[in-house]
Amino acid sequence: MPSLQLDLPLRLDAGAKRALARELGAVYAEVMQVRPELITVAIHDLGPGGVWRCGSGEPEPAALVMCDVRAGRPVATRERLARGIVEVCARACGLEEGRLKVEFTQHSGDEMFHPQLGGFAPDWAPGGGATA
């Protein structure tokens, strides 16, 4: 159901990736009120020159986090999650916060098939996030 995909301009060993996934999963579970075992984290360590932020001058190294979530969460909740993700990634990867970008794609429950749930995810509803 929930998934995070990170595109990073650096290389990480398996232990660092595991620790980053654990920390991001904990932030996601707390803010979005879901069980941690439902969260999938994909870390694409593309190496130097793998991700760029364009601007008026030369492009600069950057990082991108894509969050696929169930639709319906308030903007304030998604903002809290984005800020937590940026904080974790900046600290764990030595990245400048201003070079990180978080994008959300929102889905209805029937767009997220999860065998652990027995099939499609339920739609999100206030107060129902902890059990879905």
Buried (B, 14 or more C-beta within 10 A) or exposed (E): BBBBBBBBBBEBEEEBBEEBBEBBBBBBBEBBBBBEEBBBBEBBBBEEEBBBBEEEEEEBBBBBBBBBBBEBBEEEBBBBBBBBBBBBBBEBBEBEEEBBBBEBEBBBBEBBEBEEBEEBBBBBEEEEBEEB
